[in-house]
């Protein structure tokens, strides 16, 4: 299932959100997250705690970043939109949220082409995708070990 299909399912009410601990029926599809991304980050930083802290910060800031992107797109402020979107793309990749990263990249591409109406439309879909991304990342963080540090 690709991001567009997942978004259509969310609009139709077939995909449930996730708050707190993930439970059966509320987990995001497994393709939301590249579980190896946080393991690589923990190895690069030589600290699983730091990698988890970065992921936690990402989760805390996600809603604000999406609101900033939406506001910039609504104002047709390309520079502000690109600033927040590029940061969101990189941080999403860092924590392994591949579906959200790909969706952000589509918005970035529309902004680069000067298609701000399309960018705004694609940007609005990020909010729905963020629910599944949060669920997937929280579920992954509940696991006891991200990596095997040497």
Buried (B, 14 or more C-beta within 10 A) or exposed (E): EEBEEBBBBBEEEEBBEBEEEBEEEBBBBEBBBBBEBBBBBBBEBEBBEEBBEBBBEBBEBBEEBBEBBBBBBEEEEBEBBBBBBBBBBEBBBBBBBBBBBBBBBBBBEBBEEEEBEBBBEBBBBBBBBBBBBBBBBBBBBEEEEBBEEE
